[in-house]
Amino acid sequence: MGFDGKKWSIRQKGGAAPLEQQYRNWVWQDYNLYEAKANDTFDDIARKAYGDERLYSILLYVNPDTCDRLLLSGGEIIRIPIINLTYSEKLPPWRRV
């Protein structure tokens, strides 16, 4: 699966710097856009985008209009936050994802 390189930013009124978004321990300002294929699932997309299917909840959070579907029909535009996947080794393992 290759991402098409399109980016989408959340910008403040007047074109100011992108707003920072946060979900749990993850923070981001920009997204990659991905056009879903028939029968894609959020955990499959998370595994391909981040290398870890457990990060599917981030995708559900930023795509509320499609989060009620188990299988995507194809053609949906999915926002994939650009996040830093490094985490503090000081965090216990259950808090790292």
Secondary structure, 3 states (H helix, E strand, C coil): CCCCCCEEECECHHHCCECCEEECCEEECEEEEEECCCCCCHHHHHHHHHCCHHHHHHHHHHCCCCCCCCCCCCCCEEEEECCCCCCCCCCCHHHCC
